Amino acid sequence: MIGSRPGYWLVLAAIIFCLFLVAMARSSVIAQVKVPQECIDLAMKYGRPLDRVMSRFKVNQAKAELKMLSDDEPLVKKCRDAVARLERR
């Protein structure tokens, strides 16, 4: 029988746990977003550290800060346009 061997359930649990870890690792890679160069230039101007690849949580924080900036500045407009292009994809 399948479940009669000693350690069968332990091996099965280990395999399931490994598959779970692989699924979690893949989902964290998918949840990262590439930041447009225009936004990196804007962040450097204001002295804010910004990575080229960010998590969705940090992207949402950056979008909230971007909404507070004035559209009169050319770098802000370029960054907003770049973000809009990425969201249309």
ABEGO torsion letter per residue (X at the ends): XAAABBGAAAAAAAAAAAAAAAAAAAAAAAABBBBBAAAAAAAAAAGBBBBABBBAAAAAAAAAAAAABBAABAAAAAAAAAAAAAAAX
